[in-house]
Amino acid sequence: MNLSIKKIFTSVTTLMTLFILILAFASLVMLGEHNSQKQISLLQKHRSEINQIRAIDVKDETLAMIELQNTAAKLTFNLEDYAKTFDAFEPLKFISSSDSDRENFETFKELTHKFITDAKTYIKKSDSKKIKREFDKNYYRLTDTVVDMLSRRISAEHKQFVIREIIIFSSVVIGLLFLFIIHKQLNTALRDIQSLYGVTSKDDPYEIKTMEVQAIAKKFKKDSHNISDNPLLIDQVTKIKNYKGMLHAYNATKGLKEHSAPAVCLFEIDHYKIIKSRYSAEFITLMRKKIAFMITLYEQPIDIVATVDESKFVFILARNSKKEAFIECEKIRESIADTFFKIPNGEKITITVSGGFIIKPSNKSIDASIQHAQELLKNAQQKGTNTIAQISEYSKKF
């Protein structure tokens, strides 16, 4: 089943949305954790201050009352702060909170106030054993309540931690799985698009897997067949496109080429007039066919190979960079120079080509670019044979 680029990008959007939602939820959970930790901290502080009151030296009643009032104020503030935590936002509150929490807090609050009242009575009547017993009794009840609330909070915090751990771990695993799948699909889409641009290796046949690129490729193929079926667009000797066919093919793929800055290389057979006068028409025809065929070996899906006249061939190619396109044209020149051509008497001769190479300017037509390549070709031939000139070598002129 073929992939759809639209579905791939929908998946990317879904993944990003899911990731943002997970981050938002994690942030809210962290707020809830802060609230839970605040409750634990207040309870621990409360227990410490209760112990401070119990340890007050009652020998000096005045000093003892001052110390009691100071610590009692802290206990009251603790109770107020703790009461506020019930209204704080906590996403996982359903795990750690219930109606009994508020009931326990009310009991805890009453015991704290009673403990403070008993402490005042005990300081004033420290010699009464009955009051001392009552004070100790309330101390242990309050301490037990604090410990019980602490235990509940720590247990609830542990449950929240386990759930947070499961959520985060599951999110990471699912996220990595989605990322792997989408990365693979995006790479597939990229390779499909590159296959249209002709940047995949010819030695590694590639099967298009995405529906959109497959549809575009079929259109290219259809356009190519239309040109092949029209004798007016084909050179009848070399069986490649003529100049008119080249213009037709270029316009069919113009949008894609503009994105990759197509290169134009105009090749001409060196000393063609001398060769034509020296050898038979049959050999000239075979030579032109062979050179045309050798150029088409480097042709990729949206490249165009065409004849300009008997001795000239134009190669319009789209590659990742100017350097890569120029190297490809150099390979064509070298392969022709390294090939032997057999003349009718059996002798083997060497044929070379020279070329003019240019990157098509975005504000120039393909005709104007070929004319520039023609001027560069003339400069190359003036330097000698079997060479390709490019515009950087003649920047002052162009």
Secondary structure as GFF3:
##gff-version 3
##sequence-region A 1 398
A	DSSP	alpha_helix	5	54	.	.	.	ID=ss1
A	DSSP	alpha_helix	61	85	.	.	.	ID=ss2
A	DSSP	alpha_helix	93	96	.	.	.	ID=ss3
A	DSSP	alpha_helix	99	124	.	.	.	ID=ss4
A	DSSP	alpha_helix	129	197	.	.	.	ID=ss5
A	DSSP	alpha_helix	211	229	.	.	.	ID=ss6
A	DSSP	three_ten_helix	231	233	.	.	.	ID=ss7
A	DSSP	alpha_helix	243	252	.	.	.	ID=ss8
A	DSSP	alpha_helix	254	259	.	.	.	ID=ss9
A	DSSP	beta_strand	263	269	.	.	.	ID=ss10
A	DSSP	alpha_helix	272	278	.	.	.	ID=ss11
A	DSSP	alpha_helix	281	296	.	.	.	ID=ss12
A	DSSP	beta_strand	304	307	.	.	.	ID=ss13
A	DSSP	beta_strand	312	317	.	.	.	ID=ss14
A	DSSP	alpha_helix	322	337	.	.	.	ID=ss15
A	DSSP	beta_strand	340	342	.	.	.	ID=ss16
A	DSSP	beta_strand	348	350	.	.	.	ID=ss17
A	DSSP	beta_strand	353	359	.	.	.	ID=ss18
A	DSSP	alpha_helix	366	383	.	.	.	ID=ss19
A	DSSP	beta_strand	388	390	.	.	.	ID=ss20
A	DSSP	three_ten_helix	391	394	.	.	.	ID=ss21
###
